Amino acid sequence: MPESTPEPLTKAGSTSESARPTLSEANFDGIVGPTHNYAGLSFGNVASTSNEGSVSAPREAVKQGIAKAAFVASLGIPQGFLPPHERPHLPTLRSLGFGGSDAEVIAKAAAEDFLLLARTCSASAMWTANAATVAPSCDAADGKVHFTPANLRSMFHRSIEPSVTGRALQAIFRDPERFVHHAPLPSADAFGDEGAANHTRLVGHGGRGVHFFVYGRSERESEMPKRFPARQTLLASQAVARLHRLDPASCVFARQRSESIDAGVFHNDVISVGNGNVLLAHELAFADQAGTIEALRQRVPHLVVVTVRASDVGVEQAVKSYLFNSQLLSIPESSGGGMVIVAPTESQEEPAVSAALDRIVSDPTNPIRAVHFMHLRESMRNGGGPACLRLRVQLTDSEIATANRSAFYSPDLHRQLDAWADRHYRTELRPSELADPRLLEESRTALDELTRILGLGSIYDFQR
């Protein structure tokens, strides 16, 4: 049975229903970095490892991501951006014993351990669903928005991200009276934290948030995947819930199905997605599927569960197409209302998945009315779909007003980012070219300009 604690409501749950503020869900998309490449670094991510060694297209990749963000903004949904990270990350290489000038550090790393160099060149920070876990102010006992950057300890190339992620979030959400920025959890095996890819906020009684945390392993359970690692731990999810001062009665903790992890479901957002009172999930998503849904029903009174059967779409098909790594979005009433799915074109190209989506949008028992397909081939080939590319941040109007507006989408910013990418990004990149010292210079020049465009200040090590 999923872990939950039905205790009396804390201060976070004591707000009267009429006084609860209206939230808008802003989607902060990761801008693809100049070193976007296919080094096949993410064990357990089938797309990442299967495309190892392929030639990437960084300029095309960044423009595909920006175009997706622009489409979401066109739906009337607040849209922002998080920046790429400095890559290759010279401070990491220097801390591992490579000395000399920047060019010498890169040359020595390439000669002695090219895989290590590739790990410090990864553009994986583009997948901001792993950047952090976020709780809105109306759910937290102190009435503030809480951010905890994920420690991403399961993969070395991602474990070097949290410090810059934290700086970027603080540069966008600056007001300490409204926003709380926590340090990442300890980088210990028991506290493996992969961020919002394993967290979903549903809406329960009176608009109160129900926080659904999904983990792959815990110290109390012996069942483990046999092929791929379970990255998120129960202890990490519980710690984040405490840090964010969430009401324990509004939290549900459920374990992923181990067999699905072994089939390539490295995060929960590869097998389920939720929004509002809707949970769209594969029937093999959770270890205790029935118990998980029942625990959610107790807290979300009008929960709508849209289940995709294994007989219609196998887990391997779901992973290949990233059906569940789609964005499930609520359209503002001013723009027509209802919910839509933003899915990758790979879901349209897989007949069984396309048929399943057709059934979902034609079913009057759920509020999902349309599917929009986006071309994100460059990200998809590295194992990240529409949902991987965005971090959800629920904000009130006043919180949006006090955030750094330079990081929010506008048609003018779209034009600036396209022109910026044209100036600084290569059209092609082979993994062997990661050893080119000019790539570091190109990346730093691009990031230095981007921090000015987005009004972020000096967030990178080379700027500080």
VOLUMFI-179969 format. One record per residue (C-alpha): z negated, y negated, x. Coordinates in pm, whole numbers, padded with zeros to 5 digits, always signed. Each point is the difference from the previous one (the first is absolute). Example, Ala and Ser with C-alpha at 12.3 -4.5 7.8 and 13.67 -1.06 7.14 Angstrom:
# residues 2
-00780+00450+01230+00066-00344+00137
This chain:
# residues 464
+00000+00000+00000+00078-00347+00140-00288-00194+00148-00134-00275-00226-00333-00168-00064-00068-00110-00359-00278-00250+00066-00098-00317-00187+00239-00287+00056-00075-00230+00291+00057-00373+00001+00373+00064+00043+00008+00170-00338-00228-00239-00183+00259-00270-00062+00069-00034-00370+00344+00115-00108+00095-00344-00126-00094-00157+00335+00202+00234+00218+00274-00194+00179+00369+00078-00028+00134+00170+00312+00349-00009+00143+00099+00278+00234+00168-00147+00305+00203+00239+00214-00011-00077+00372+00292+00171+00169+00012+00080+00369+00287-00165+00182+00179+00264+00207-00043-00066+00372+00269-00047+00266-00084+00336+00163+00071+00205-00316+00106+00336+00144+00002+00373-00065-00233+00155+00254-00137+00260-00247-00364-00086+00068-00168+00083-00331-00092+00368-00012-00023+00107-00363+00255-00259-00112+00310+00213-00047+00252-00287-00006-00143-00152+00316+00019+00317+00206+00336+00118-00138+00177-00321+00105-00144-00007+00352+00251-00134+00253+00234-00161-00252+00143-00347+00055-00181-00259-00212+00122-00332-00138-00286-00252+00030+00189-00296-00148+00115+00201-00299-00352+00142-00044-00172-00338-00014+00257-00136-00244-00036+00303-00227-00375-00057-00015+00033-00373-00067+00254+00069-00276-00243+00241-00167-00275-00262+00011+00239-00256-00147+00079+00233-00289-00368+00051-00079-00048-00377+00004+00292-00036-00242-00201+00207-00250-00260-00277-00013-00249+00183+00224-00174-00190+00284+00148+00115+00329-00114-00062+00355+00068+00122+00352-00199+00145+00287+00151-00036+00349+00108+00271+00244-00216+00071+00304+00075-00070+00364+00188+00298+00138+00004+00141+00258-00372-00067+00009-00066-00088+00363-00381-00028-00032-00013+00368-00100+00219+00107+00293-00207-00208+00242-00323+00152-00135+00145+00342+00082+00055-00083+00365+00351-00144+00019-00007-00316+00213+00229-00269+00136+00223-00246-00178+00096+00064-00363+00334+00145+00112-00174+00222+00256-00247+00128-00259+00286+00102-00229+00196+00160+00284-00299+00200+00123-00089+00120-00350+00361+00100-00065+00013+00197+00323-00338+00171-00025-00044+00056-00376+00288-00113-00221-00170+00134-00313-00296-00227+00069+00235-00296+00036+00164+00093-00330-00339+00010-00168-00074-00355+00112+00343-00109-00130-00035+00136-00353+00080-00242-00283-00226+00198-00235-00201-00309-00101+00288-00065-00243-00166+00252-00234-00274-00228-00125-00126+00248-00260-00195+00124+00304-00101-00346+00120-00324-00024-00194-00189+00076-00319-00058-00295-00233-00242-00059-00288+00036-00297-00238-00279-00247-00052-00071+00103-00361-00087+00355+00115-00224-00094+00294-00371-00069-00050+00026-00325+00197+00303-00130-00191+00225-00015+00308+00324+00172+00101-00069+00263+00267+00236+00123+00274-00061+00290+00237+00279+00070+00253+00064+00372+00034-00095+00152+00335+00304+00235-00013-00167+00223+00256+00210+00307-00085+00303-00126+00192-00028-00178+00334+00302-00223-00063-00165-00130-00317-00356-00020+00134+00096-00308+00205+00083-00197-00317-00336-00095-00162-00094-00305+00211+00326-00187-00061+00004+00113-00363-00343-00154-00041+00112-00326+00161+00307-00019-00224-00206+00056-00316-00250-00263+00110+00283-00245+00070+00125+00042-00359-00332+00031-00182-00211-00256+00185-00263-00131-00240-00334+00171+00081-00133-00104-00341+00262+00219-00166+00105+00266+00254-00202+00249+00205+00163+00166+00301-00171+00315+00128+00048+00170+00333+00184+00335-00006-00217+00308-00038-00116+00172+00321+00284+00185+00167-00164+00338-00036+00153+00316-00142-00240-00004-00296+00117-00348-00101+00378+00034+00010+00127-00283-00223+00365-00047-00097-00044-00298-00229+00139-00068-00345+00246+00289+00019-00297+00206-00121-00153-00254-00239+00107-00107-00348-00162-00254-00228+00036+00090-00367-00126-00215-00289-00288+00127-00209-00232-00137-00268+00035-00374-00050+00236-00039+00294-00254+00141+00243+00157+00158+00304-00019+00376+00045+00041+00084+00367+00170+00332+00063-00042+00122+00358+00189+00311+00115-00095+00180+00321+00135+00299+00188-00319+00143+00146-00377-00021-00010-00283+00155+00193-00116+00182-00314+00324+00186-00071+00141+00273+00219+00352+00013-00145+00240-00178+00233+00379-00030+00040+00139+00258+00240+00316-00174+00121-00062-00377+00003-00315-00209+00045-00198-00143-00291-00031-00364+00103-00231-00167-00252-00364+00107-00014-00246-00017-00287-00257-00175+00222+00251-00275+00078+00084-00056-00366-00368-00012-00095-00074-00247+00281+00277-00234-00113-00132+00011-00357-00344-00102+00126+00133-00275+00224+00194-00145-00292-00315+00007-00213+00163+00201-00276-00192+00142-00293-00046+00372+00074+00053+00075-00370+00350-00147+00028+00106+00213+00297+00164+00342-00006+00053+00202+00318+00248+00289-00015+00140+00237+00262+00368+00048+00069+00142+00346-00047+00017+00158+00347+00325+00184-00073+00165-00331-00086-00115-00155+00328+00162+00295+00175+00320-00076-00190+00009-00353+00144-00233-00197-00232-00175-00179+00284-00137-00274-00231-00081+00000-00369+00270-00260-00068+00259+00267+00081-00112+00206-00303-00145-00248-00253+00005-00368-00094-00213-00192-00248+00002-00339-00165-00204-00150-00283-00083+00291-00231+00286+00223+00123-00015+00281+00255+00334+00152+00101-00070+00319+00192+00144+00333+00100-00186+00292-00155-00087+00126+00351-00143-00330+00127-00373+00077-00006-00216+00298+00089-00163-00019-00342+00274-00154-00213-00170+00044-00336-00341-00116+00124+00152-00305+00169+00181-00109-00313-00309+00056-00213-00213-00213+00236+00256-00280-00028+00019+00032-00380-00376-00058-00023+00048-00338+00167+00347-00102-00120-00024+00039-00379+00373-00023-00070+00119+00177+00313+00364+00106-00017+00074+00290+00235+00368+00058+00072+00023+00342+00162+00304+00129+00188+00010+00378-00012+00067+00210+00308+00262+00188-00200+00191-00328-00039-00059-00153+00345-00146+00207+00281-00242-00159+00247+00263+00019+00275+00249-00182-00227-00261-00265-00077-00061-00052+00372+00370-00013+00086+00083-00250-00277-00330-00193+00010-00011+00001-00379-00372-00083+00002+00022-00244+00290+00150-00242-00250-00159-00320-00119-00135+00015-00355-00014-00363-00110-00121-00191-00304+00248-00264-00107-00164-00328-00113+00020-00061-00374+00201-00315+00073+00264+00225+00155+00001+00264-00276-00311+00208+00074-00020+00377+00041+00020+00197+00322+00287+00083+00234+00048+00232+00295+00156-00126+00322+00129+00317+00166+00210+00073+00310+00367+00089-00051-00086+00345+00139-00173+00069-00333+00321-00085-00183+00203+00228+00227-00221+00308-00055+00115+00140-00340-00333+00156-00102-00191-00316+00091+00249-00226-00176-00029+00214-00312-00381-00018+00015+00015-00380+00021+00236-00008-00297-00251+00202-00202-00285-00230+00100+00168-00325-00107+00131+00150-00325-00344+00131-00103-00157-00240-00255-00351+00131+00071-00020-00194+00328+00065-00371+00072+00250+00059+00285+00326-00144-00124+00238-00015+00298+00073+00122+00351+00152-00225+00265+00142+00165+00310-00021-00175+00335+00192+00078+00319-00263+00052+00270+00176+00260+00210-00133-00119+00335-00363+00018-00110+00053+00324-00191+00143+00178+00303-00325-00076+00180-00212+00120-00292-00082-00313-00200+00116-00089-00351-00052-00305-00223-00373+00063-00046-00058+00051+00373+00142-00345+00067-00251-00189-00214-00372-00074-00015-00130-00080-00348-00237-00299-00018-00139-00088-00344-00079-00370-00020-00100-00262-00253+00210-00314-00032-00257-00201+00195-00005+00259+00279+00378-00012+00024-00018-00378+00013-00240+00007+00297+00193+00265+00196+00253-00093+00268+00303-00078-00215+00235+00007+00299-00030+00380-00004+00113+00027-00365+00359+00065-00102+00234-00280-00095+00380-00019+00004-00028-00244+00290-00222+00240+00197+00250+00279-00074+00277-00208+00158-00220-00082+00298-00088+00366+00059+00361+00115-00025+00106-00262+00253-00297+00089+00222+00100+00368-00003+00360-00089+00088-00122-00196+00301-00245+00250+00140+00069+00360-00112+00234+00252+00158+00254+00167-00223-00069+00339+00162-00281+00151+00203-00014+00336+00173-00338+00147+00096+00103-00016+00367+00037-00378-00031-00374-00038-00057-00022-00013+00380+00212-00317+00010-00235-00286+00103+00225-00245-00185-00111+00162-00328-00355-00124+00065+00128-00353+00066+00215+00008-00314-00290+00126-00210-00247-00257+00126+00247-00283-00059+00059+00124-00354-00369+00041-00080-00093-00337+00145+00252-00166-00232-00110+00213-00297-00363-00107+00030+00119-00360-00034+00217+00084-00302-00288+00180-00175-00268-00244+00117-00211+00273+00159-00108-00164+00324-00055+00204+00318-00065+00354-00123+00170+00194+00284-00156+00088+00335+00283-00168+00191-00069-00326-00188-00375-00004+00061
